[in-house]
Amino acid sequence: MAAAYVRSSTDALSDPSHKVESMDALSKWSDKKKEASLTLAKIHNRIQSLAKSINKPGVHSVSYMSAAGFKYTGNGDTARCTECELEVSNWTLDMESFTIHSTRQPKCSFVCSMMPVPLSNNSAFSSSRTVAIQKISISNEQENPSKRQKIEPMDSESSSNTLLETDLLQQVRRRTFSHWPHRTIPSSSQMIEAGFFNCNV
């Protein structure tokens, strides 16, 4: 009986259809293994890229430093500007990266691109906005004299800082509309004046 079993198993191995089936099964298993390996590699790469993006070689995150134009060099907490090659190390929590960048290299092209344009260079639009703000505040004082006594007058420095921030926001809005189609209604200047940002979505 054992001899009969040996013959039948040998016959099955010599059967060409059985060889094809076993090769197909082996091929499918190999494909699944390759696919699983590729998926695992993709997951591993995603985890590494995520870890790099939130990695903090120093006291500040990579994204915080890149917002100031710096990129960590991999040598301790040393960060370098890609534009002006300024290198700074030994960072502490009270060190603000953009302030350090702008004071040590004020002529850096990255720093200059982030600085607001002085009020004298702005268009007539900003001066008309200033007039409108002054008219509104004057009319409010005339309507409600009892409240006028409670409000302390603002010094000129704080009002100019407020206008600078508004102009800075307007510059940022203008940059977001840099690829806005020229013959589109509403125009980019109308969208900027209305307070919109272009998301390109």
C-alpha positions as CSV (number, residue, x, y, z in Angstrom):
1,M,0.0,0.0,0.0
2,A,2.9,2.3,0.7
3,A,4.3,1.7,-2.8
4,A,1.0,2.7,-4.3
5,Y,1.0,5.9,-2.4
6,V,4.5,6.7,-3.6
7,R,3.5,6.1,-7.2
8,S,0.5,8.3,-7.0
9,S,2.4,11.2,-5.4
10,T,5.1,10.8,-8.0
11,D,2.5,10.8,-10.7
12,A,1.0,14.0,-9.3
13,L,4.4,15.7,-9.3
14,S,5.0,14.7,-12.9
15,D,1.5,15.9,-13.9
16,P,2.1,19.2,-15.9
17,S,-1.2,20.8,-14.7
18,H,-0.2,20.4,-11.1
19,K,3.2,22.1,-11.8
20,V,1.4,25.1,-13.3
21,E,-1.0,25.4,-10.3
22,S,1.8,25.2,-7.8
23,M,3.8,27.8,-9.8
24,D,0.8,30.1,-10.0
25,A,0.3,29.8,-6.2
26,L,4.0,30.5,-5.7
27,S,3.9,33.5,-8.0
28,K,0.8,34.9,-6.2
29,W,2.4,34.4,-2.8
30,S,5.6,36.1,-4.1
31,D,3.5,39.1,-5.5
32,K,1.7,39.5,-2.2
33,K,5.0,39.4,-0.3
34,K,6.4,42.1,-2.6
35,E,3.3,44.2,-2.3
36,A,3.4,43.9,1.5
37,S,7.1,44.9,1.5
38,L,6.4,48.0,-0.7
39,T,3.5,49.0,1.6
40,L,5.7,48.6,4.6
41,A,8.5,50.6,3.0
42,K,6.0,53.4,2.2
43,I,4.7,53.4,5.7
44,H,8.3,53.5,7.0
45,N,9.1,56.5,4.7
46,R,6.0,58.4,5.8
47,I,6.9,57.9,9.5
48,Q,10.4,59.1,8.9
49,S,9.3,62.2,7.0
50,L,6.8,63.0,9.7
51,A,9.4,62.5,12.4
52,K,11.7,64.9,10.5
53,S,9.0,67.6,10.2
54,I,8.2,67.6,13.9
55,N,11.8,66.9,14.9
56,K,13.3,69.4,17.2
57,P,17.1,69.2,17.0
58,G,17.2,72.4,19.1
59,V,14.7,74.1,21.3
60,H,12.6,75.3,18.3
61,S,10.8,73.1,15.9
62,V,11.9,72.7,12.3
63,S,8.8,74.5,11.0
64,Y,9.4,77.4,13.5
65,M,13.0,77.8,12.3
66,S,12.1,77.5,8.6
67,A,9.5,80.3,9.1
68,A,12.5,82.6,10.0
69,G,14.5,81.3,7.0
70,F,16.7,78.9,9.0
71,K,17.3,75.2,8.4
72,Y,19.0,72.9,10.9
73,T,22.4,71.7,9.7
74,G,22.5,68.4,11.6
75,N,25.4,69.6,13.8
76,G,23.8,70.0,17.2
77,D,21.3,72.8,17.2
78,T,23.1,74.9,14.6
79,A,20.8,76.5,12.1
80,R,21.8,78.2,8.8
81,C,20.0,80.6,6.5
82,T,19.7,79.3,3.0
83,E,20.0,82.8,1.6
84,C,22.7,84.6,3.5
85,E,24.5,81.6,5.1
86,L,24.1,83.0,8.6
87,E,24.7,80.3,11.2
88,V,23.4,80.4,14.7
89,S,23.9,77.8,17.5
90,N,23.2,77.4,21.2
91,W,19.5,78.4,20.9
92,T,17.5,79.1,24.0
93,L,13.7,79.4,24.4
94,D,13.8,83.2,24.8
95,M,15.7,83.6,21.4
96,E,13.3,84.5,18.6
97,S,14.7,83.2,15.4
98,F,13.4,85.9,13.1
99,T,14.5,88.7,15.4
100,I,18.0,87.2,15.5
101,H,18.0,86.8,11.8
102,S,16.8,90.3,11.0
103,T,19.3,92.0,13.5
104,R,22.4,90.0,12.5
105,Q,21.7,90.1,8.7
106,P,19.3,92.9,7.9
107,K,20.3,92.9,4.2
108,C,19.4,89.1,3.8
109,S,17.0,88.7,0.9
110,F,14.7,86.4,3.0
111,V,14.6,89.0,5.8
112,C,13.9,91.8,3.3
113,S,11.1,89.8,1.8
114,M,9.4,89.5,5.2
115,M,9.7,93.2,6.2
116,P,6.8,95.6,5.7
117,V,7.1,98.3,3.1
118,P,7.4,101.8,4.8
119,L,4.2,103.9,4.8
120,S,5.7,106.4,2.4
121,N,5.9,103.7,-0.4
122,N,2.3,102.6,-0.1
123,S,-0.4,103.6,-2.5
124,A,-3.0,106.3,-2.1
125,F,-5.3,103.5,-0.9
126,S,-3.6,103.4,2.5
127,S,-3.8,107.2,3.0
128,S,-7.5,107.1,2.1
129,R,-8.0,104.3,4.7
130,T,-6.3,106.5,7.3
131,V,-8.6,109.4,6.5
132,A,-11.6,107.1,6.7
133,I,-10.5,105.8,10.2
134,Q,-10.0,109.3,11.4
135,K,-13.5,110.4,10.2
136,I,-15.2,107.4,11.9
137,S,-13.5,108.1,15.2
138,I,-14.4,111.8,15.1
139,S,-18.0,111.1,14.3
140,N,-18.3,108.7,17.1
141,E,-16.9,111.3,19.6
142,Q,-19.5,113.8,18.4
143,E,-22.4,111.4,18.8
144,N,-21.6,110.3,22.3
145,P,-19.9,113.0,24.4
146,S,-20.2,111.0,27.7
147,K,-18.1,108.2,26.3
148,R,-15.6,110.6,24.9
149,Q,-14.6,111.6,28.5
150,K,-13.9,108.0,29.5
151,I,-11.7,107.2,26.5
152,E,-8.0,108.3,26.9
153,P,-6.4,109.7,23.8
154,M,-4.1,107.3,21.9
155,D,-0.6,108.4,21.2
156,S,0.6,108.6,17.6
157,E,3.0,105.6,17.9
158,S,0.3,103.1,18.7
159,S,-2.0,104.3,15.9
160,S,0.9,104.1,13.4
161,N,1.7,100.5,14.5
162,T,-1.9,99.6,13.9
163,L,-1.8,101.0,10.4
164,L,1.5,99.2,9.7
165,E,0.0,95.9,10.7
166,T,-3.0,96.5,8.4
167,D,-0.6,97.3,5.6
168,L,1.4,94.2,6.3
169,L,-1.8,92.1,6.1
170,Q,-2.6,93.8,2.9
171,Q,0.8,92.9,1.5
172,V,0.3,89.3,2.5
173,R,-3.1,89.3,0.8
174,R,-1.6,90.9,-2.3
175,R,1.0,88.1,-2.4
176,T,-1.7,85.4,-2.3
177,F,-3.3,86.9,-5.3
178,S,-0.1,86.9,-7.4
179,H,-1.4,84.2,-9.8
180,W,-5.0,85.6,-9.9
181,P,-6.2,85.8,-13.5
182,H,-6.0,89.4,-14.8
183,R,-9.3,89.6,-16.6
184,T,-11.4,88.0,-13.8
185,I,-14.2,89.8,-12.1
186,P,-13.8,90.6,-9.3
187,S,-10.3,91.8,-9.8
188,S,-7.5,90.9,-7.4
189,S,-7.4,94.5,-6.1
190,Q,-11.1,94.3,-5.3
191,M,-10.6,91.0,-3.5
192,I,-7.7,92.3,-1.5
193,E,-9.6,95.5,-0.6
194,A,-12.5,93.3,0.6
195,G,-10.2,91.4,2.9
196,F,-9.9,88.0,1.1
197,F,-6.9,85.7,0.9
198,N,-6.5,83.5,-2.2
199,C,-6.0,79.8,-1.3
200,N,-5.5,78.4,-4.8
201,V,-7.7,75.5,-3.9
